[in-house]
Amino acid sequence: RNQAACTLCGKGYFTADNTSSTCRPCPRGKHGSIAGAKNESAGCQNCTRGTYLDTDGAESHESCKNCTPGTWSGLPGATKESQCQNCRAGRFSVQSGAIARDACEACRAGSFSTSAGASSSDACEPCPVGSAQPAEGRTFCLPCLPGEFGNESGLITCHKCQIGQVSEYSNSTVCSECGAGRSSDSEGNAKCTLCGAG
């Protein structure tokens, strides 16, 4: 066979065996590493974690696309964007090409988020009045219980009603004064009691 007539496969391609003159493209998820590769393992390398490649025959690692902010991938050689995992609800990531779940930051205490794949802390909403959230990275806020109130948004904990005041219902935003002949003798009471004779 006349070896001079053979041409080398370019980067992003390889021959199936030493006798083939057909160049095959590196498959999706892999990019070319050298020209003239005699097989796929010699001529094609996986895209790194945090990236994916959805086309065949890519010449270099520069063709690998970063997972977008709000997502991450620990999988080398990913072949499609859907292999980038969303940050779960209650978390967000501003980082492009993240390689691990810990790139997803938790929404701060006093806030929540129901959006998976959030790419900004703007997805974290402050808890509405009448509720609070003491933990980070949550998808909901807890209602203020009877005897408590939340008069502002973004609370970490609800406030207790003062002596002489009560809140009878969950999600209260204010406490009410006990009426004539009634009292509340400790903080955080839900009901007024009758005053004793005296």
C-alpha positions, 0 to 999 in steps of 0.5 A: 500500500502506498503510505504517501497517499494516506492523509492524516485525520485532523484534530477532532477525528480518528481512524477506526484502525491502522488500515482505514482511510476513513476519518471518524469524528470524535463523538459528542462529549469528547474533543480532539487532542491530536491530529493523525490519531489511530483510534478514539482513545488516542485522538479524543478526550472527554470534556471536563466536569462542568461542561458538555459538548453536543456536537461531533468532531470538535477540534479542541476543549474550547468547543466544550460549553460551560454549564450555565449559572444555576447548574453544575455537572460532575460528569466528564464527557457530558453530551447535552446541556440537560446533564448539567444538574439544577441547583435545588430550590432554596439555592442558587449559583452565579458560577458558570461551569460549576463542577459540584453541588456545593457551588450552589449557595443557600438562600439566607435565613429569613428568605426562601426560594421555590425556583430550581436552577436559580442563577442569582440571589434575586431568586431568594425572596424575603419571608412575607409578614406574619412568617419567618425562616430561621434556617438557610436554603429553604423553600418555604417560610414558617408561620408565626404561631399564636402568641407571636407576630411578624410585622416585617418581611424577611424575619429569621424568627417571629416576635413574641407578644408582650405582657398584656397583648396576645395574637390568637391566630397563626400568621399574625402581623400584630398583637392585640391589647387585652380588653377590660377585665382581661390580662396576659401575664407573660410574653407570647400568650395567645389568649387573654385570661380573666383578671382574678377578683381582688 
